[in-house]
Amino acid sequence: MADKTMKLVIVRHGESEWNLKNLFTGWTDVDLTDTGRAEATAGGRALKEQGYDFDVCYTSMLKRAIHTLDIILDQMDRAWLPVHKSWCLNERHYGALQGLNKADAAAEHGEDQVLIWRRSFDVRPPALEPGDERDPHVQEQFRDVNPDNLPLAECLADTIDRAWPYFQHTIAPQLERGRRVLIAAHGNSLRALVMKIEGLSPDEILKVNIPTGVPLSYTFDKDWNILDKHYIGDPDTIKRKIDAVANQGKAK
């Protein structure tokens, strides 16, 4: 192969029903809003317009990411591409916070505490009680996952511990074979990958906000040095979306 570079695009799912309501979502399996579907449509259209193509795709086991990927592939006329789903790419599990409004939580516990829960590297939110309806051990879609691996709450470090080995062992070999890879996943599972790919510190990843529905393109050399990194789309729109993600945990 003449081109020795590796091509990866990652995209965070479009706005979900609980993003719209500013609720902690985690592993709750909520769908996209009309805005989220429009974001995915725009992302797919931008990829097609800029000449992107893929050989294999990866996503989580949560419908907001799965449907984002479906829409992008439809826009690119690539619905036939192979898609692999894994719980390892799920959003961070927010434990007992799942379903709570972020602004209400900030008013009750303070913005600093909510920021720690949302963004700290190694502080877990309050855990679910085993058997809670939100416990993945009792949810059908995770019935084939080793129960020992299913969390009751996670910090970002926990998310890295599942997402990064999956990337290393499953996705990276595809890139090294010269296959073009698209990953549609979640704010925190993608931050986990970005941290490791870019060699960021825990403090640096704290400040990284990934906008919804906007593809992020990486080009690597054969030694995994980043040759190019850029978002695909309108710069002003992308900046607005990044700022909106950063502001989610503030009290109204």
Stockholm file with secondary structure:
# STOCKHOLM 1.0

chainA/1-252         MADKTMKLVIVRHGESEWNLKNLFTGWTDVDLTDTGRAEATAGGRALKEQGYDFDVCYTSMLKRAIHTLDIILDQMDRAWLPVHKSWCLNERHYGALQGLNKADAAAEHGEDQVLIWRRSFDVRPPALEPGDERDPHVQEQFRDVNPDNLPLAECLADTIDRAWPYFQHTIAPQLERGRRVLIAAHGNSLRALVMKIEGLSPDEILKVNIPTGVPLSYTFDKDWNILDKHYIGDPDTIKRKIDAVANQGKAK
#=GR chainA/1-252 SS CCCCCEEEEEEECCCBHHHHTTBCCTTCCCCBCHHHHHHHHHHHHHHHHTTCCCSEEEECSSHHHHHHHHHHHHHTTCTTSCEEECGGGSCCCCGGGTTCBHHHHHHHHCHHHHHHHHHCSSCCCCCCCTTCTTCGGGCGGGTTSCGGGCCSSCCHHHHHHHHHHHIIIIIHHHHHTTCCEEEEECHHHHHHHHHHHHTCCHHHHHTCCCCBTCCEEEEECTTCCEEEEEECSCHHHHHHHHHHHHTTTSCC
#=GC SS_cons         CCCCCEEEEEEECCCBHHHHTTBCCTTCCCCBCHHHHHHHHHHHHHHHHTTCCCSEEEECSSHHHHHHHHHHHHHTTCTTSCEEECGGGSCCCCGGGTTCBHHHHHHHHCHHHHHHHHHCSSCCCCCCCTTCTTCGGGCGGGTTSCGGGCCSSCCHHHHHHHHHHHIIIIIHHHHHTTCCEEEEECHHHHHHHHHHHHTCCHHHHHTCCCCBTCCEEEEECTTCCEEEEEECSCHHHHHHHHHHHHTTTSCC
//
